[in-house]
């Protein structure tokens, strides 16, 4: 392939995983970036708050990055932008609601006010360097979601964004079939498509069905109603407010992210809220229980979320009481199942009636199922196909669907993060690899926690720590004081005096041996202590705590 006849697609996140979506498209000396999302940590990432993509490749090529284009306002598509925009000073193109949510995040994270944003809407066409980006309306579980038709000198690239083919969406934002089919007729070189539900047969149900279930639940509920959902699911919030108004209930909003999103959506007129229906939490506590609704965060069982604290009787303003009807209007993100089920159990124990997935009808997915994915493939008829946004099994299933509708297997690329996929008018191949991976965010630290720190945290969590403090003479290397032992998470010293005394005897013999052999280097002494004490403790307890020798020299 000649360079001037090729275009490169470089996934830096979002493949083989749910979240952390980011994609680079490169033509000659020009790069545009699609999305920049985060991922929530799994159980092995002890103490980690967030996971964001490694953008080393973009930083190395920052002079040729022309802009970032965002498909919608979910965290897995915009959550990393506050971190990334500290390194890349480029304009961000997004729809009105997406920008509203992003600007709130940028303000919260103290990003410089010099961040350039460009507001677009579905149907707009924007030129970014040699790329003509067409914004195509799609249906998803958040308003203002778009797909991207990117016209390049080599050919057209279609990125569907997250989508489903909802024929009766609450916000009436029906996917723009006409534009997608038009691009298909003109010819699409490469299509990248949402794979989240590629292993789910049939069609995804319409969001409007959730409103019907809300109506039924509101009609039957005799006491207070509490609804937990993703804060960004504005259609869900709208349906809850509509049902509350219909049945004469007031609504209070709880949870920082829910309060922020509702405020932004109201300011931007994405929520239709009848006057007087939204009240403060203090006010709603004074109303009869059968006239109240609480909208809250915590649908994923997050330990510090409002619903989890209510379930644990730890919320300072809301107490679960028998007769409450609690709707968990979301499905657990993979990995969160235990947290969600624990929260549900705690709510039931407190006497609440809990309505939750999978058969309740109070939640539907925002992602296309198999028949919709096949319809999208048939509308577009791409020459090359890359399944994106999903774990590896989802990508494989989507590739199989593409093959079933007639796309040649050699033109389907199940890629990995960091691979460089290069396309010309008639050929596609994997031509190389760039740096891609994860950057861990812990408090204010970004990237300062790596695999070694995580390994130590895991070690500490499993076997605890055993601290040995000794004082030695600087001149002679003889023991002056100690050894003293501090144990945390291994054994309680007072209850294990025999073990501690035996360990001290071992330490004295080690130090005497080091003195007789004239081992005066601290590193050598510490190494001997770790080796002997670790072996001794394992023989006695079958546990391996972290051994931390501390030598003070006087």
C-alpha positions as CSV (number, residue, x, y, z in Angstrom):
1,X,0.0,0.0,0.0
2,X,1.1,3.5,-0.8
3,X,0.9,5.9,2.2
4,X,-1.1,8.5,0.2
5,X,-3.7,5.9,-0.6
6,X,-4.3,4.6,2.9
7,X,-6.1,5.5,6.0
8,X,-5.3,4.1,9.5
9,X,-7.8,3.3,12.2
10,X,-6.2,2.9,15.6
11,X,-8.4,1.7,18.6
12,X,-6.8,2.9,21.8
13,X,-9.5,1.5,24.1
14,X,-13.0,-0.1,24.1
15,X,-12.1,-3.3,22.3
16,X,-12.2,-6.5,24.4
17,X,-13.7,-4.5,27.3
18,X,-16.8,-2.5,28.3
19,X,-15.8,1.1,28.6
20,X,-12.7,3.2,28.0
21,X,-13.8,3.9,24.4
22,X,-11.4,5.9,22.3
23,X,-10.5,5.6,18.6
24,X,-8.0,7.4,16.4
25,X,-8.3,7.9,12.7
26,X,-5.1,9.0,10.8
27,X,-4.7,10.2,7.2
28,X,-1.2,11.4,6.3
29,X,-0.3,14.0,9.0
30,X,-3.8,14.4,10.4
31,X,-5.5,12.6,13.3
32,X,-9.0,12.9,14.6
33,X,-10.1,11.1,17.8
34,X,-13.5,9.6,18.4
35,X,-14.6,9.6,22.1
36,X,-12.5,9.4,25.2
37,X,-14.2,7.4,27.9
38,X,-13.3,5.8,31.2
39,X,-13.9,2.4,32.8
40,X,-14.7,1.6,36.3
41,X,-12.1,-0.6,38.2
42,X,-12.6,-4.3,38.7
43,X,-12.3,-6.1,42.0
44,X,-8.5,-6.6,41.5
45,X,-7.8,-2.9,41.3
46,X,-7.8,-2.2,45.0
47,X,-8.2,1.5,45.9
48,X,-8.4,2.6,42.2
49,X,-11.2,5.2,41.4
50,X,-11.2,5.2,37.6
51,X,-9.4,3.7,34.6
52,X,-8.7,5.8,31.6
53,X,-7.0,5.0,28.3
54,X,-3.3,5.3,27.7
55,X,-2.9,8.1,25.2
56,X,0.9,8.0,24.8
57,X,0.4,7.6,21.0
58,X,-1.7,10.8,20.8
59,X,0.7,12.7,23.0
60,X,3.6,11.6,20.8
61,X,1.7,12.9,17.8
62,X,-0.1,15.9,19.4
63,X,1.1,18.2,16.7
64,X,-1.1,16.5,14.1
65,X,-4.2,15.8,16.3
66,X,-6.9,18.0,14.8
67,X,-9.8,17.4,17.1
68,X,-11.9,15.1,19.3
69,X,-15.4,14.1,18.1
70,X,-17.8,12.7,20.8
71,X,-20.8,10.5,20.0
72,X,-22.7,10.9,23.3
73,X,-22.5,11.9,26.9
74,X,-22.1,8.6,28.7
75,X,-19.1,8.2,31.1
76,X,-17.5,5.5,28.9
77,X,-17.3,8.0,26.1
78,X,-16.6,11.3,27.8
79,X,-15.2,10.4,31.2
80,X,-11.5,10.6,30.3
81,X,-11.7,13.9,28.6
82,X,-10.9,16.1,31.7
83,X,-7.6,14.2,31.9
84,X,-6.9,14.0,28.2
85,X,-7.6,17.6,27.5
86,X,-4.8,18.6,29.9
87,X,-2.4,17.0,27.3
88,X,-4.2,17.6,24.0
89,X,-5.2,21.2,23.4
90,X,-7.6,20.6,20.5
91,X,-11.3,21.4,19.9
92,X,-14.0,19.0,21.1
93,X,-17.1,18.6,18.8
94,X,-20.3,17.3,20.4
95,X,-24.0,17.8,20.6
96,X,-25.6,20.3,23.0
97,X,-26.5,17.8,25.9
98,X,-23.1,16.0,25.5
99,X,-21.3,19.3,25.8
100,X,-23.4,20.4,28.8
101,X,-22.4,17.2,30.6
102,X,-18.8,17.5,29.5
103,X,-18.4,21.2,30.5
104,X,-19.7,20.4,34.0
105,X,-17.1,17.6,34.3
106,X,-14.3,20.0,33.1
107,X,-15.4,22.6,35.6
108,X,-15.4,20.1,38.4
109,X,-11.9,18.8,37.6
110,X,-10.5,22.4,37.4
111,X,-9.6,22.1,33.7
112,X,-8.4,25.4,32.1
113,X,-11.2,27.5,30.7
114,X,-9.3,27.6,27.4
115,X,-10.7,24.2,26.4
116,X,-12.3,24.7,23.0
117,X,-15.7,23.2,22.4
118,X,-17.8,23.2,19.3
119,X,-21.6,22.5,19.5
120,X,-23.1,20.5,16.7
121,X,-26.4,18.8,16.1
122,X,-27.6,15.8,14.2
123,X,-27.5,16.6,10.5
124,X,-24.5,18.9,10.7
125,X,-21.4,18.5,8.6
126,X,-18.0,19.7,10.0
127,X,-14.6,19.8,8.2
128,X,-11.7,18.9,10.5
129,X,-8.5,18.9,8.4
130,X,-9.0,16.5,5.5
131,X,-12.0,14.8,7.3
132,X,-15.6,15.7,6.6
133,X,-17.6,14.5,9.7
134,X,-21.3,14.0,9.3
135,X,-23.3,13.8,12.5
136,X,-26.1,11.2,12.2
137,X,-29.0,11.0,14.7
138,X,-29.2,7.6,16.5
139,X,-31.4,6.2,19.3
140,X,-29.7,5.3,22.6
141,X,-30.3,5.5,26.3
142,X,-29.3,9.2,26.4
143,X,-30.5,12.0,24.3
144,X,-28.4,13.7,21.6
145,X,-26.5,10.6,20.6
146,X,-25.0,10.5,17.2
147,X,-23.2,8.2,14.8
148,X,-20.4,9.6,12.6
149,X,-20.1,9.4,8.8
150,X,-16.5,10.4,8.2
151,X,-15.6,11.1,4.5
152,X,-11.9,10.9,3.8
153,X,-9.8,11.0,0.7
154,X,-9.6,7.2,0.8
155,X,-13.2,6.5,1.4
156,X,-16.1,6.9,3.9
157,X,-15.9,5.5,7.4
158,X,-19.1,5.0,9.4
159,X,-18.9,4.8,13.2
160,X,-22.4,4.0,14.6
161,X,-21.7,5.1,18.1
162,X,-23.9,3.3,20.7
163,X,-27.3,2.7,19.2
164,X,-30.5,0.7,19.0
165,X,-33.3,0.7,16.5
166,X,-36.1,2.1,18.8
167,X,-39.2,2.8,16.7
168,X,-40.9,4.6,19.6
169,X,-38.3,6.5,21.5
170,X,-39.4,8.7,24.4
171,X,-37.6,11.7,23.0
172,X,-38.8,11.1,19.5
173,X,-35.2,11.0,18.3
174,X,-35.6,8.1,15.8
175,X,-32.4,6.9,14.2
176,X,-31.8,8.6,10.8
177,X,-32.3,5.5,8.6
178,X,-32.3,7.7,5.5
179,X,-28.9,9.2,6.0
180,X,-27.4,5.8,6.9
181,X,-28.9,4.2,3.8
182,X,-27.7,7.1,1.7
183,X,-24.1,6.6,2.9
184,X,-24.5,2.9,2.2
185,X,-25.6,3.6,-1.3
186,X,-22.7,6.0,-1.9
187,X,-20.3,3.3,-0.6
188,X,-18.8,2.8,2.9
189,X,-15.2,1.7,3.0
190,X,-15.1,0.8,6.8
191,X,-17.9,0.4,9.3
192,X,-17.4,0.3,13.1
193,X,-20.4,-0.8,15.0
194,X,-21.6,-1.2,18.6
195,X,-21.2,-4.8,19.8
196,X,-22.5,-4.6,23.3
197,X,-25.6,-6.8,22.7
198,X,-24.2,-8.9,19.8
199,X,-24.8,-12.1,21.8
200,X,-28.5,-11.2,22.5
201,X,-30.9,-12.6,19.9
202,X,-33.9,-10.7,18.5
203,X,-34.6,-7.0,19.0
204,X,-34.0,-4.7,22.0
205,X,-37.3,-3.5,23.5
206,X,-38.4,0.2,23.2
207,X,-37.7,2.6,26.0
208,X,-41.4,3.5,25.9
209,X,-42.2,0.1,27.5
210,X,-40.4,1.2,30.7
211,X,-42.8,4.2,31.0
212,X,-45.7,1.8,30.8
213,X,-44.2,-0.3,33.6
214,X,-43.6,2.8,35.6
215,X,-47.2,3.8,35.2
216,X,-48.4,0.4,36.4
217,X,-46.1,0.5,39.4
218,X,-47.1,4.0,40.4
219,X,-50.8,3.1,40.1
220,X,-50.3,0.1,42.5
221,X,-47.8,1.6,45.0
222,X,-49.5,2.7,48.3
223,X,-46.5,4.3,49.9
224,X,-43.3,6.1,48.8
225,X,-41.5,5.2,45.5
226,X,-37.7,5.3,45.1
227,X,-36.3,5.0,41.6
228,X,-32.6,4.2,41.1
229,X,-31.2,4.7,37.6
230,X,-28.1,5.9,35.7
231,X,-28.0,9.7,36.1
232,X,-27.4,10.1,32.4
233,X,-30.5,8.2,31.3
234,X,-32.6,11.3,30.8
235,X,-35.4,9.4,29.0
236,X,-35.8,7.2,32.1
237,X,-35.8,10.3,34.4
238,X,-38.4,11.9,32.1
239,X,-40.7,8.9,32.3
240,X,-40.4,8.8,36.1
241,X,-41.4,12.5,36.3
242,X,-44.2,12.1,33.8
243,X,-45.7,9.2,35.9
244,X,-45.2,11.1,39.1
245,X,-47.1,14.1,37.7
246,X,-49.9,11.8,36.4
247,X,-50.4,10.3,39.9
248,X,-50.1,13.5,41.9
249,X,-46.7,12.8,43.4
250,X,-43.8,15.2,44.1
251,X,-40.3,14.3,43.1
252,X,-37.0,14.9,45.0
253,X,-33.6,14.2,43.4
254,X,-30.8,12.6,45.5
255,X,-27.2,11.9,44.6
256,X,-24.6,14.4,43.3
257,X,-24.5,13.1,39.7
258,X,-28.2,12.8,39.5
259,X,-28.7,16.3,40.8
260,X,-26.1,17.7,38.3
261,X,-27.5,15.9,35.3
262,X,-31.1,16.8,36.1
263,X,-30.1,20.5,36.5
264,X,-28.1,20.5,33.2
265,X,-30.9,18.7,31.3
266,X,-33.5,21.2,32.6
267,X,-31.3,24.2,31.7
268,X,-30.8,22.8,28.2
269,X,-34.5,21.9,27.9
270,X,-34.0,18.2,27.5
271,X,-36.4,17.5,30.4
272,X,-40.0,18.5,30.5
273,X,-40.7,19.1,34.2
274,X,-44.2,20.5,35.1
275,X,-44.0,23.5,37.5
276,X,-43.9,22.6,41.2
277,X,-43.3,18.9,40.8
278,X,-39.6,19.0,41.8
279,X,-39.1,19.7,45.5
280,X,-36.2,19.7,47.9
281,X,-35.5,16.6,49.9
282,X,-36.3,18.4,53.2
283,X,-39.7,19.4,51.8
284,X,-40.6,15.9,50.5
285,X,-39.9,14.4,54.0
286,X,-42.9,16.4,55.3
287,X,-45.3,15.2,52.7
288,X,-47.5,12.0,53.0
289,X,-45.5,9.0,51.8
290,X,-48.0,8.1,49.1
291,X,-47.4,11.5,47.4
292,X,-43.7,11.3,47.0
293,X,-41.1,9.9,44.6
294,X,-37.3,10.0,45.1
295,X,-34.9,9.7,42.1
296,X,-31.5,8.5,43.2
297,X,-28.2,7.2,42.1
298,X,-26.9,3.7,43.1
299,X,-28.4,1.4,40.4
300,X,-25.0,-0.4,40.3
301,X,-24.7,-0.9,44.0
302,X,-21.7,1.5,44.3
303,X,-20.7,1.5,48.0
304,X,-20.9,5.3,48.5
305,X,-24.0,5.9,46.3
306,X,-27.2,7.2,47.8
307,X,-29.2,3.9,47.4
308,X,-26.4,1.8,48.9
309,X,-26.2,4.0,51.9
310,X,-30.0,3.9,52.3
311,X,-29.9,0.1,52.1
312,X,-27.2,0.0,54.8
313,X,-29.2,2.5,57.0
314,X,-26.3,4.9,56.6
315,X,-27.9,7.8,54.7
316,X,-28.1,10.9,56.9
317,X,-31.5,12.0,55.5
318,X,-33.4,9.0,54.0
319,X,-34.4,5.9,55.9
320,X,-35.9,2.9,54.1
321,X,-39.3,2.0,55.8
322,X,-41.6,-1.0,55.3
323,X,-44.0,-0.4,52.4
324,X,-41.5,1.6,50.2
325,X,-41.5,0.5,46.6
326,X,-38.0,0.6,45.1
327,X,-37.4,0.4,41.4
328,X,-33.8,-0.4,40.2
329,X,-34.1,0.7,36.6
330,X,-30.8,-0.5,35.2
331,X,-29.0,-3.8,34.6
332,X,-25.8,-4.5,36.4
333,X,-22.6,-3.7,34.5
334,X,-20.5,-6.9,34.2
335,X,-18.6,-7.2,37.5
336,X,-21.1,-5.2,39.5
337,X,-23.6,-8.1,40.0
338,X,-22.5,-8.9,43.6
339,X,-22.8,-5.3,44.7
340,X,-26.2,-4.9,43.1
341,X,-27.5,-8.1,44.6
342,X,-26.2,-7.2,48.1
343,X,-28.0,-3.9,47.9
344,X,-31.3,-5.6,46.8
345,X,-31.0,-8.1,49.7
346,X,-30.5,-5.3,52.2
347,X,-33.5,-3.4,50.9
348,X,-35.7,-6.5,51.1
349,X,-34.5,-7.0,54.7
350,X,-35.7,-3.5,55.6
351,X,-39.2,-4.4,54.4
352,X,-39.2,-2.6,51.0
353,X,-40.7,-4.0,47.8
354,X,-37.9,-4.1,45.3
355,X,-38.5,-4.3,41.5
356,X,-35.5,-5.1,39.5
357,X,-34.1,-6.8,36.4
358,X,-34.2,-9.0,34.5
359,X,-38.0,-9.8,34.1
360,X,-39.6,-6.8,35.7
361,X,-39.8,-4.5,32.6
362,X,-38.4,-1.5,34.5
363,X,-35.2,-1.5,32.4
364,X,-34.4,-2.0,28.7
365,X,-31.0,-1.9,27.1
366,X,-29.8,1.1,25.0
367,X,-27.9,-1.2,22.7
368,X,-29.0,-3.0,19.5
369,X,-29.5,-6.8,19.6
370,X,-28.7,-9.3,16.9
371,X,-31.5,-8.5,14.4
372,X,-30.9,-4.8,14.6
373,X,-27.2,-5.2,14.1
374,X,-27.8,-7.3,11.0
375,X,-30.2,-4.6,9.7
376,X,-27.6,-2.0,10.2
377,X,-25.0,-4.1,8.3
378,X,-27.5,-4.6,5.5
379,X,-28.3,-0.9,5.3
380,X,-24.7,0.1,5.1
381,X,-23.1,-2.8,3.2
382,X,-19.6,-1.8,4.2
383,X,-16.5,-3.2,2.3
384,X,-14.6,-3.7,5.6
385,X,-16.1,-4.2,9.1
386,X,-14.7,-3.7,12.6
387,X,-16.9,-4.6,15.5
388,X,-16.2,-2.2,18.5
389,X,-17.4,-1.5,22.0
390,X,-17.6,-4.9,23.6
391,X,-15.8,-7.6,25.4
392,X,-14.0,-10.1,23.1
393,X,-17.0,-12.5,22.9
394,X,-19.2,-9.7,21.8
395,X,-16.7,-8.7,19.0
396,X,-16.6,-12.3,17.8
397,X,-20.4,-12.7,17.8
398,X,-20.7,-9.4,15.9
399,X,-18.1,-10.6,13.4
400,X,-20.2,-13.8,12.9
401,X,-23.3,-11.7,12.3
402,X,-21.5,-9.7,9.7
403,X,-20.4,-12.9,8.0
404,X,-24.0,-14.2,8.0
405,X,-25.2,-11.2,6.1
406,X,-22.6,-11.6,3.4
407,X,-19.5,-9.7,4.4
408,X,-16.4,-11.6,3.4
409,X,-14.6,-13.1,6.4
410,X,-11.2,-11.6,5.2
411,X,-12.8,-8.2,5.3
412,X,-13.8,-8.5,9.0
413,X,-11.3,-7.4,11.6
414,X,-11.7,-8.4,15.2
415,X,-9.0,-6.0,16.5
416,X,-7.3,-5.4,19.8
417,X,-6.5,-2.1,21.5
418,X,-3.3,-0.6,20.0
419,X,-3.4,-2.4,16.6
420,X,-3.0,-0.2,13.6
421,X,-5.6,-1.2,10.9
422,X,-4.7,0.2,7.5
423,X,-7.2,0.5,4.6
424,X,-7.0,1.4,1.0
425,X,-9.8,1.3,-1.6
426,X,-9.4,-2.4,-2.1
427,X,-7.3,-3.8,0.8
428,X,-7.3,-3.9,4.6
429,X,-4.6,-5.2,6.9
430,X,-3.2,-5.0,10.4
431,X,0.0,-3.1,9.8
432,X,1.5,-2.6,13.3
433,X,0.9,-1.7,16.9
434,X,1.1,1.4,19.0
435,X,1.1,1.9,22.8
436,X,-2.3,1.3,24.3
437,X,-3.5,0.2,27.7
438,X,-4.8,1.6,30.9
439,X,-3.9,4.4,33.2
440,X,-5.2,4.2,36.8
441,X,-6.6,7.1,38.6
442,X,-6.3,7.0,42.4
443,X,-7.4,10.2,44.1
444,X,-5.5,13.1,42.6
445,X,-2.8,10.7,41.2
446,X,-3.1,9.9,37.5
447,X,-0.9,7.0,36.4
448,X,1.3,7.0,39.5
449,X,-0.2,3.6,40.6
450,X,0.9,0.7,38.4
451,X,1.1,-3.1,38.5
452,X,3.7,-3.2,41.3
453,X,1.6,-1.0,43.6
454,X,-1.5,-3.1,42.8
455,X,0.4,-6.3,43.5
456,X,1.5,-4.9,46.9
457,X,-2.1,-3.8,47.7
458,X,-3.3,-7.3,46.9
459,X,-0.5,-8.9,49.0
460,X,-1.4,-6.6,51.9
461,X,-5.1,-7.4,51.6
462,X,-4.6,-11.2,51.6
463,X,-1.8,-11.7,54.2
464,X,-1.2,-8.4,55.9
465,X,2.2,-6.8,56.8
466,X,4.9,-7.7,59.3
467,X,7.1,-4.8,60.3
468,X,10.5,-5.4,61.9
469,X,12.3,-2.5,63.5
470,X,15.9,-2.8,64.7
471,X,18.6,-0.2,65.8
472,X,22.2,-0.9,64.9
473,X,25.5,0.7,65.6
474,X,26.9,2.6,62.6
475,X,30.5,1.8,63.5
476,X,30.4,-1.8,64.6
477,X,27.1,-3.1,63.0
478,X,26.1,-4.5,66.4
479,X,22.5,-4.6,67.6
480,X,21.7,-1.8,70.0
481,X,17.9,-2.0,70.4
482,X,15.1,-4.3,69.2
483,X,14.1,-6.2,67.3
484,X,10.6,-4.7,67.7
485,X,7.7,-6.2,65.7
486,X,4.5,-4.5,64.5
487,X,1.9,-6.7,62.8
488,X,-1.2,-5.4,60.8
489,X,-3.6,-7.8,59.1
490,X,-1.5,-10.8,59.9
491,X,-1.7,-11.7,63.6
492,X,-2.7,-9.7,66.6
493,X,0.6,-9.3,68.5
494,X,-0.9,-9.7,72.0
495,X,-2.7,-12.9,71.1
496,X,0.3,-14.3,69.4
497,X,3.1,-13.6,71.9
498,X,4.7,-17.1,71.4
499,X,5.0,-16.6,67.7
500,X,6.4,-13.1,68.1
501,X,9.0,-14.2,70.6
502,X,10.1,-17.1,68.4
503,X,10.4,-14.7,65.5
504,X,12.5,-12.3,67.6
505,X,14.9,-15.2,68.5
506,X,15.2,-16.0,64.8
507,X,16.0,-12.3,64.1
508,X,18.7,-12.2,66.8
509,X,20.4,-15.3,65.3
510,X,20.2,-13.7,61.8
511,X,21.8,-10.5,63.1
512,X,24.5,-12.3,65.0
513,X,25.3,-14.3,61.8
514,X,25.5,-11.1,59.8
515,X,27.8,-9.6,62.4
516,X,30.1,-12.6,62.4
517,X,30.2,-12.7,58.6
518,X,30.8,-8.9,58.6
519,X,27.7,-8.2,56.5
520,X,27.3,-4.5,57.1
521,X,25.3,-3.5,54.0
522,X,21.7,-2.7,54.9
523,X,20.4,-4.3,51.7
524,X,22.1,-7.6,52.6
525,X,20.9,-7.6,56.2
526,X,17.3,-6.8,55.0
527,X,17.4,-9.5,52.4
528,X,18.5,-12.1,55.0
529,X,15.7,-11.0,57.3
530,X,13.0,-11.2,54.6
531,X,14.1,-14.6,53.5
532,X,14.4,-16.3,56.9
533,X,11.4,-14.7,58.5
534,X,9.2,-15.3,55.5
535,X,10.1,-19.0,55.5
536,X,9.7,-19.3,59.3
537,X,6.2,-17.6,59.3
538,X,5.0,-19.7,56.4
539,X,6.1,-22.9,58.2
540,X,4.2,-21.8,61.3
541,X,1.1,-20.2,59.8
542,X,0.9,-21.2,56.1
543,X,0.7,-17.4,55.4
544,X,3.1,-15.1,53.6
545,X,2.7,-11.5,55.0
546,X,4.7,-8.6,53.5
547,X,7.9,-8.5,55.5
548,X,9.1,-4.9,56.0
549,X,12.5,-4.6,57.8
550,X,13.4,-1.1,59.1
551,X,17.0,-0.5,60.2
552,X,17.8,2.6,62.2
553,X,21.5,3.5,62.5
554,X,23.1,5.4,65.4
